Amino acid sequence: ILNALSSIAPLLVASVLLTESTHMLSTFYNQLQYERVGIPVGWYGILYMFMQICALSPGTLEKMTERISKEKLTIIMTLIACVCSFTMIFVYSALFSVLIFAVLSVIETMYFAILNTLENDSIHNLPRATVLSVFSLVSNGVIFFVDTGFGAAADRSLNSAYMLAGSLSLISLLLFVKWLKVRNENQI
């Protein structure tokens, strides 16, 4: 079991880094960005509803994965999240801020759906409940450190939080590619 779990560890860590980064930005730091770009507080609730609608939009995910593999789509989404996170450092436009947060919300939702499929596909002939419990343990441990890092970064500046999100998205991409290589080598 440990060997199988160690082979999927890069996927688990990659997924937590990406989903937690997109979640932190689009849920917690968006209001600080709205304030930075001069959006009146009265609009925050409307923008929150808009983000929730955006998060519900990936209903066409099944059609997208018919044209492009889940793995390629994950790489594309992770690259987009990375670019969006780093771009936020330089964004002082209300419209671009809202658009970037909408993109991050959609990516987070789509990535969760793909991640569940990839995780389930990676569990072969193993006790499913035990494996999923270990997945949860690893994920929660990584989340603890990521969230603590975001708190420390945001204490410095909003741009530091964006820099951290971009860096974690890049690390996520590298770990996901590593996991793909190991998975593909084991399938040969």
N, C-alpha and C positions, 0 to 999 in steps of 0.2 A: 504494500500500500504506500509506503513512504517513497518508493521509487516513482510510482505513478504520480503522487502528489508533487514531488520535486520537479517532475517534467512539466507540470501545469502551473507551477509557481510564477513564472514570468508572465503568463496570461493574467493570473489573478492580480498581481501587483500592477501590471499595466492598466488593467481595467479600473482598479481603485484609483490610481493616480489620475486617469483621465476623467472619470465620472465625478470624483470629488473636486477636481479643479474646475470643471464646467459648472458643477453645482454651487460651489462657493462663489464664483463670479456672478452667475446668473440669478442667484437667490439672495446672497448677503451683500455683495459689494456693488450690486447694480444701483442701489439707492445712493451710495456715496458718489458713484459716477454721475447719476442724474443731478445730484446737487452740484457737482463740479462743473457740469455743462449748462447749468442754469434752468433745468426743468423744474417748474413749480411743484411743490409737495402735493398739491391737489391732483396731479396727474399720476402719482405713484400707484394708486390703486388700479387705475385704468391700464397702466402699463403692466402691472402684475397680471391682470386678467388676460391681456394680450399675450404675455409670455406663457401663460397656462394654455391658451389656445394653440400657440406655436408648438408647445410640448406635446399636444394631442395630435398634431398633424402627420407624424410619420406612419399613418395608416397605409401608405403606399410602399412600405418597406419590403413587403413580399414581392411586389413587382420590380422594385429596384434590385433585389438580390437574384431575380431571374436573369437580369442583364449583366450584372457584375457580382462576383463572388462576395460572400460575407467578409472574407479576409481583405480583399482589395478595398471594399467599402469602409472597413474599419481603418485601414491605413489612410485613406482619403479623409475620413472624418477626423482622425487624430491630427493630421497635418493642418486641416482647417482650424481645429481648436487651438493648435499651437500658434498659428499665424494670428488668429483673432485675439488671443491672450496677449501676445507681444504688441500687437497693433494698438490695443487699448491704452498703452503707455502714452501714445501720441494723439489720442482722440480727444478733441475738445468740442465735438459737434454732437448735439442732441440726437439728430437723426442717425448718425453712424453708431452712436452708443446703443440706441435701441435696436438697430439692425444686428449689431454684433451679439448683443445679449439674446436676441431671438434665435440667431444661428446656434449659439452655444446651448440654448434650451433644447432645440431640435436634436443636436448632436448627442446630448446627454440621454434623451429618450431613446433614440435609435440605437445608441451603443448598448444600453441596458438590454434591449431586445436581442441584439446580436450576441452579446456576452452570454446570456442565458442559454442560447443555442450552442455556442462554442463550448461552454462548460459542460453541458449535458452530453454533447458529442464526445467529450474527452474522457468521460467516465465509462470505462470498459471493464466488465466483469469485476467490479469492485462493489463493496457494500455502500450503496448510494447514500444512505443516511449519514454514515460515518464520514464519507468524503465531503458531502455538502456541509456538515458541521465544521470540518477542518477548513473548508473554503471560507465559511463565515468567520471563523476565528482569525484567520490570516487577514481577511479583508478589514475586520474591525481593528486589528492591530495597526495596519497601515493607515487607516483612517485617523486613528488617534494622533499619529505623528504628523500626518499631512495637515490636519486641522490645527494642531499646535503651531506648525510652521506658518500657516496662513495668518494666525493670530499675531505671531511675532513680526511677520512681514508687514501686515497692515498697521501695526503699531509704528513702524517706520514711516510708511507712506502707502498710498493707494497704488502708486506705480510699482512699489516693491511687491505687492500682492499680485499685480499683473505679471511681473517678471517671474515670480514663483510659479504661477499658473502656466505660463509659457514653457518654463523649464521642466515642470512636471509632465506636461503634455509631450515634450520632446523625449523625456526619459520613457514615458509610456510607449511612444512609437518604437523606440529602440528595443524595449522589452518584448513588445508584441512581435516585432520582426524576428527576434531571437527565438521566441516560442514557435513561430511558424517554421523556422529552419529546423528546430529539433523535432517538431511534429512531422515535417515532411521527410526527414532522415529516418525516423522510426517507421514510417509507412512503406519505405522502400524494401 
